[in-house]
Amino acid sequence: MSIDPATTQLLVVDYQERLFGAMPEAARESARKAADTLVFTARELGIPVTFTEQYPQGLGATLPELVAVDPFVKLAFAATDEPGFDARLAGRPHVVVFGMETHICVAHTALGLRARGLAVSVAYDACLSRRTADSDAGLIWMREEGALILPSETLIFGWLGRAEGPLFKAVSRRIR
């Protein structure tokens, strides 16, 4: 599978304020930076970006720095099990996914996307769970079910394709 921005959609799962605060402090900043760079690059390249929010009354809104536009509110752990979610998919065959918690909402959503025949890549360094072992288990489960588990930089530079131009420079500054 190629990492082509023309065939990709980005799905940000439950990157919410109160949930983020419950994640291990040591992992939060690097994951937030990877998330921010993925969203920035996708938007610059015209890749459709969809945000989900799990029970926002309790878990808060998406982190403000990600500037979620019209987030899809859900109660189902798998966004794919929530009525109306399929209408949020952009009709592209490859979905790049990241979010919280890796072993719950990210995993169940990724597997729901795989069941629909979509290619799924998980940006593991932008995923968080309260416990590292749970995150690891979720990533293993998704990989065993056919999702690619990749660093955000692999996906971002795959979208860019070349080490040139103003967007490449802007992205390079963000990942330093």
C-alpha positions in Angstrom: 0.0 0.0 0.0 1.3 3.4 -0.9 1.0 6.4 1.5 -0.7 8.7 -1.0 -2.5 11.9 0.2 -5.0 11.6 -2.6 -6.3 8.2 -1.3 -6.0 8.9 2.5 -8.2 10.2 5.2 -7.1 11.1 8.7 -9.2 10.0 11.7 -8.4 11.5 15.1 -10.1 9.4 17.8 -11.1 11.0 21.1 -8.1 13.4 21.6 -10.0 15.1 24.4 -9.0 17.4 27.2 -10.0 15.4 30.3 -8.9 12.1 28.8 -5.5 13.6 27.8 -4.9 14.7 31.4 -5.4 11.1 32.5 -2.6 9.9 30.2 1.0 9.3 31.5 2.6 12.7 31.9 5.9 11.4 30.4 4.2 10.4 27.1 1.7 13.3 26.6 4.0 16.0 25.0 5.6 13.7 22.4 2.2 12.2 21.5 0.5 15.7 21.3 3.4 16.9 19.0 3.0 13.9 16.7 -0.8 14.5 16.6 -0.5 18.2 15.9 2.0 17.5 13.1 -0.2 14.9 11.5 -3.3 17.2 11.6 -1.3 20.2 10.3 0.2 18.2 7.4 -3.0 16.6 6.5 -4.8 19.9 6.3 -2.0 21.5 4.3 -2.3 18.7 1.8 -6.1 18.7 1.6 -6.4 15.3 3.3 -9.9 15.1 4.9 -9.6 15.1 8.7 -12.3 13.7 11.0 -12.4 14.0 14.7 -14.4 11.8 17.1 -15.3 12.7 20.7 -16.4 10.1 23.2 -19.0 11.4 25.6 -17.7 15.0 25.5 -19.9 16.0 28.5 -17.6 13.9 30.6 -14.3 13.8 28.8 -14.3 17.3 27.4 -13.8 18.6 23.9 -10.9 17.8 21.5 -7.6 19.5 22.5 -8.0 23.1 21.3 -4.6 23.1 19.5 -5.9 20.5 17.1 -8.8 22.7 16.1 -11.4 20.1 15.7 -14.0 21.0 13.1 -17.5 19.5 13.6 -16.4 16.5 15.7 -18.4 13.3 15.5 -19.9 12.7 19.0 -20.2 9.1 20.0 -20.9 6.7 22.8 -19.8 3.5 21.1 -16.2 2.6 21.7 -15.9 1.8 18.0 -16.8 4.9 16.0 -17.8 2.5 13.2 -20.6 1.2 15.5 -22.1 4.6 16.0 -25.0 5.5 13.7 -24.0 8.2 11.2 -20.3 7.6 11.3 -20.0 6.1 7.8 -21.2 9.4 6.4 -18.1 11.0 7.9 -15.8 8.8 5.9 -14.4 10.5 2.8 -14.7 7.5 0.5 -10.9 7.1 0.4 -9.5 3.6 0.7 -6.8 4.3 3.3 -7.5 5.7 6.8 -4.7 6.9 9.0 -5.9 6.6 12.7 -4.5 7.8 16.0 -6.0 8.8 19.3 -6.9 7.7 22.8 -7.2 5.1 24.3 -5.1 2.9 22.0 -6.5 -0.4 23.2 -10.1 0.7 23.4 -11.6 3.3 21.0 -8.6 3.4 18.6 -8.4 -0.4 18.3 -12.1 -1.0 18.0 -12.5 1.8 15.4 -9.5 0.6 13.4 -10.9 -2.9 13.4 -14.3 -1.6 12.3 -12.6 0.2 9.4 -10.7 -3.0 8.5 -14.1 -4.9 8.5 -15.3 -2.4 5.9 -12.4 -3.4 3.7 -10.4 -0.2 4.3 -6.6 -0.1 4.6 -5.7 1.2 8.1 -2.5 2.7 9.3 -2.1 3.6 13.0 0.3 6.4 13.9 1.4 4.7 17.1 3.4 7.6 18.5 0.3 9.8 18.5 -1.7 7.2 20.4 -2.0 7.1 24.2 -3.4 4.8 26.8 -3.4 5.2 30.6 -1.1 2.2 30.8 1.7 1.4 28.4 1.0 -2.3 28.4 -2.5 -1.7 27.3 -1.4 0.5 24.5 1.1 -2.1 23.4 -1.6 -4.8 23.5 -3.9 -2.6 21.4 -1.2 -2.1 18.8 -0.5 -5.8 18.6 -4.2 -6.6 18.2 -4.6 -4.0 15.4 -1.4 -5.3 13.6 -2.7 -8.9 13.8 -5.9 -7.8 12.2 -4.2 -6.2 9.3 -3.5 -2.6 10.3 -0.1 -1.1 9.6 1.5 0.3 12.8 3.8 3.2 11.8 5.5 6.2 13.2 3.8 9.5 12.4 6.9 10.6 10.5 6.7 7.7 8.1 3.1 8.7 7.2 3.9 12.4 7.0 6.9 12.0 4.8 5.1 9.5 2.7 2.4 12.1 2.1 5.0 14.7 1.2 7.0 12.4 -1.1 9.9 14.7 -1.5 12.4 16.6 0.7 11.7 20.0 -0.9 9.4 23.0 -0.8 7.8 25.2 1.8 5.6 22.5 3.3 8.5 20.1 3.8 10.4 22.9 5.6 7.4 23.7 7.8 6.9 20.1 8.7 10.7 19.6 9.4 10.6 22.5 11.8 7.6 21.0 13.6 9.3 17.6 14.1 12.6 18.9 15.5 
